[in-house]
């Protein structure tokens, strides 16, 4: 086991004063990482990772990460010009089947999206704009490159 350390630093000086910040996160008990760099062709969605409740046993989806073990997720758009749509595919029924819902986030060129747990880590609702506290599992992460081929980096610690 190891500890993952992630550090985010913003550095800016406004009117001669430092307004930057540094935040460090330590994630303990990491036993595996999933790291890949993927070219996503324009005109199609690319699944960059799938999650499954039974990935550790024979009933699981081959190649999927165990949704309950994931502790840290980062997706970085490595393109220096083009944004991407990152689709969080959500297993709202938590029945380990295909995604029931999705949430899409624009990730600008050179930017990253970071989240913690994939199990009970996300939910969406179109009924109203109130806080949702009944969270669901991620089923997959998809990339829509919008208008040009893009390259993304995926880093996940479990």
C-alpha positions, 0 to 999 in steps of 0.5 A: 500500500502507498499514499497518493499525494496530489498538489494543486497550486495557483500562483498569481500576484494582483496589485503586488500581493500574492493571491495564490494558494496551494492545497495538498491532498493525501489519499492513503491505502492506495494499492493500484493505479490506472493510468492511460493517455488516449487519443479520442477521434472527432465524431465519436464518443470514446469510453476511457474507463468503465467501473463495475461493482464486481470487477474483482470477481468472475461476474465483473466486466472485463477491464473494468475498475472496481467502483467501490475501490476507487479513491481518486479520479483525474481526467486532463485534457492534454490538447492545447486548443480544443475543449472536450465534453466529459460525460459522467455515466451514472448507474442511478439504479446501482444495479450494475447495468448500463448507465441510467443517467449522465452529467456532462462537463466541459473541460477546456484545453489544458484543464483537468477534472478531479473527483474522489470516490466513484461509488456513491460519488455523483447524482443528477436531477432534472426535477429541481435545483436542490441539493441531492444527497442520495448519490450513485455509482459511476458506470463509465467516463466518456469523452466527446472531442466536440470538433477535433481529435484530442488527447486526454490523460486518465489517472485513477487511484484505488 
